[in-house]
Amino acid sequence: MKPSKQDRGRFILCSFFFIVFLCIYASINEARFDGLLRFSNKCSVPDHNATAADGGNGDGEIRILIGILTLPDQYLRRHFLRLIYGTQSPAGAKIDVKFVFCNLTKEDQKVLVALEIMRYDDIMILNCAENMNKGKTLTYFSSLPDLFNDTSLPNPPYHYIMKADDDTYLRLPNLVESLKPLPREDLYYGYVIPCRSMDPFKHYMSGMGYLVSWDIAEWIRESEIPRKQFEGPEDKVFGEWMREGRRGKNRYNAKWSMYNFPEPPTTCTHELWPDTIAVHLLKKQEKWIQTLNYFNVTQHLKPSKLYHIP
């Protein structure tokens, strides 16, 4: 039996008022929700620690670039270090780890390194002849402001820049925690040389891994001081730039959280311990394994992930 025109009219009218009611109800609740959000924002407690750390600019995340100076042919070492640093995710920081070397000179390098770049995008090739103590460090630091001059990037693109050796194990969460209370300008950070010294203003920071604020990289690009003297032990030469240019007024000695591997014992070594930021001179695989075992790097893996279950 077909409904009458009067019944259809009632149905349409009731549906119309029901839809209007739903719209009004939704609008009221949306207004209430927006009001609650505004109220919660007014009543929220500001993070004073984040404000202090970022100089009051609201940028609480620390941005760090770690350049590991290595050689093009060190393929296995790079893959190993990708595993090491790819498993570390420090809270409150954005860390980019890049492998740094000079111009490629062999055909196999050009092909294999190109594949690495396509796959990982973590390699920086500098315009220089490969060397250790004849200007590679200068080229690295002075190239950064031009490499990261994209206006879409934050300013500065990184708060801190680190130069590290490929035989150094960096514990990134501990590095970040040590940096949080430190200035983000004119900072020179690392392990003071000579080994017995605790005064960061007397000499220089060890090449195992030293860190500076972004403004120092900008100064290195512009200053004539580094270009007058860039040959010699690169970490010592870098310290001489800081002294002659009166840079690095803010200095931080990370000793003894940074140190050389305990064996063989020297004045630069001590036993492994939990508060470590960096361990240096891991020249052999056995030393890497001993170090990684000490810090229980794989402790969070469940047995089912460690062993094949048929």
Secondary structure by P-SEA (a helix, b strand, c coil): ccccaaaaaaaaaaaaaaaaaaaaaaaaaaaaaaaaaaaaaaacccaaaaaaaaccccccbbbbbbbbbbcccaaaaaaaaaaaaaacccccbbbbbbbbbcccccaaaaaaaaaaaacccccccccccccccccaaaaaaaaccccccccccccccccbbbbbccccccaaaaaaaaacccccccccccccccccccccccbbbbccbbbbcaaaaaaaacccccccccccaaaaaaaaaaaaaccccbbbbcccccccccccccccccccccccccccccccaaaaaaaaaaaccccccccccccccc
